[in-house]
Amino acid sequence: MDRALTSDPSQAAVEHLVGFGRHLRSKGLNVGTGRILTFVCAAGALRPSTRRQLFFAGRTSLVSRPEDFDLYRKAFDEYFGHTLIEETLSALLSGPAPQVRVEDPEGLLGEEQETVTPLGETTEQGDEGEVTVRMIASAVERLKQKSFEQLTEEERAACYRLIRQMRVSMPVRRSRRLRPAPKGERFDFRRTLRSSLRTEGEPFRRQWRHRRIKPLPLVLILDVSGSMSTYARALLQFAHAAMKTAPKVEVFAFGTRLTRLTRALRKADPDAALLEASALAQDWEGGTRIGDSLAELLKGYSQAASLRGSIVVLCSDGLDRGDPDVLAAQMMKLTRLAHRVVWVNPLKGSSRYQPLQQGMAAALPHLDVFVPGHNVASLESLAELLSSPSFRR
């Protein structure tokens, strides 16, 4: 999401801080507008005078997962260097405290705009020389917390744009087969002996083998029945975002039967991809037979979809018209094949929800994770969950 800066010369420090947040995002870190805003506010309040102080101000506000610290450190050294860090620290110490104005350049918030100071205070208009940066912050956070079924058409389009910006980073696993490598974990005696024949039996060059690191496959199974009509398109937007960022993703839709949408969602244009996907799913907004659809998946697509060792995310409200015993049996088979099985239920977003439906009650004992999926914030949490250390082998 673009953020335009004012032309005041005293804005140099904020330009550098915001640019660093964008630099982290380009490296694949999940750095949203709220985190960048917090970083700017923290730097304005703390007035760091050393490189170390600015480094930890950013690490505290811009990243939260320990596995991202090394990437953050490299990106910090790469972006700031020696000259830019001196300019940033000098600007923070010499000028007034940076002030941030929240504005909506894409029309997400309507007419609502406000100015936020580094300490969280609000002002109607900045003083002369005030450093401003146009960002979407608090109103977008409120939009992320709003359920999909309560959105207007304008808010729904804004949420779709937010979902398209999500990044799904899959955990990795070590392959079982050993591959030749310049440096590895195991000595390759056979290849070393073979290469020594070229040097009259002297093993001058030692050969090694190692196990390759591969990301786990992701399989998304989306319910497009009538009871899921207010959530299905948002879930398809999430699937399209996952197709763009994760290396190996398979997407299926089901109502009364199963439809493979992987090829349709590979298109770069999200609108064209979703239009073709909705045309393929001929049972859109129809009935729901989860057990029969899973049986078709396991029988016809178990090899093509790489179900074995994959992370399976099933998105449904659990309102099933089929036999719950069939659903329980298919879920048991799916659990044996998959590395993890995640069920995303939009109804779980309500504090009063209880999984008492026959379908949901039959599937629940076979799940590894049961999470909500009713708004943008819950889908962001799902993306973070998929990349968490607990999902690694």
Secondary structure by P-SEA (a helix, b strand, c coil): cbbbbcccccaaaaaaaaaaaaaaaaacccccaaaaaaaaaaaaaaccccaaaaaaaaaacccccccaaaaaaaaaaaccccaaaaaaaaaaaccccbbbbbbbcccccccccccccccccccccccccbbbbbbbcaaaaaaaacccccccaaaaaaaaaaaaabbbbbbbbbbcbbbbccccccccaaaaaaaacccccccccccbbbbbbbcbbbbbbbbbcccccccaaaaaaaaaaaaacccbbbbbbbccbbbbcccccccccaaaaaaaaaaacccccccccaaaaaaaaacccccccccccbbbbbbccccccccaaaaaaaaaaaaacccbbbbbbccccccccccccaaaaaacccccbbbbcccaaaaaaaaaaaacccccc
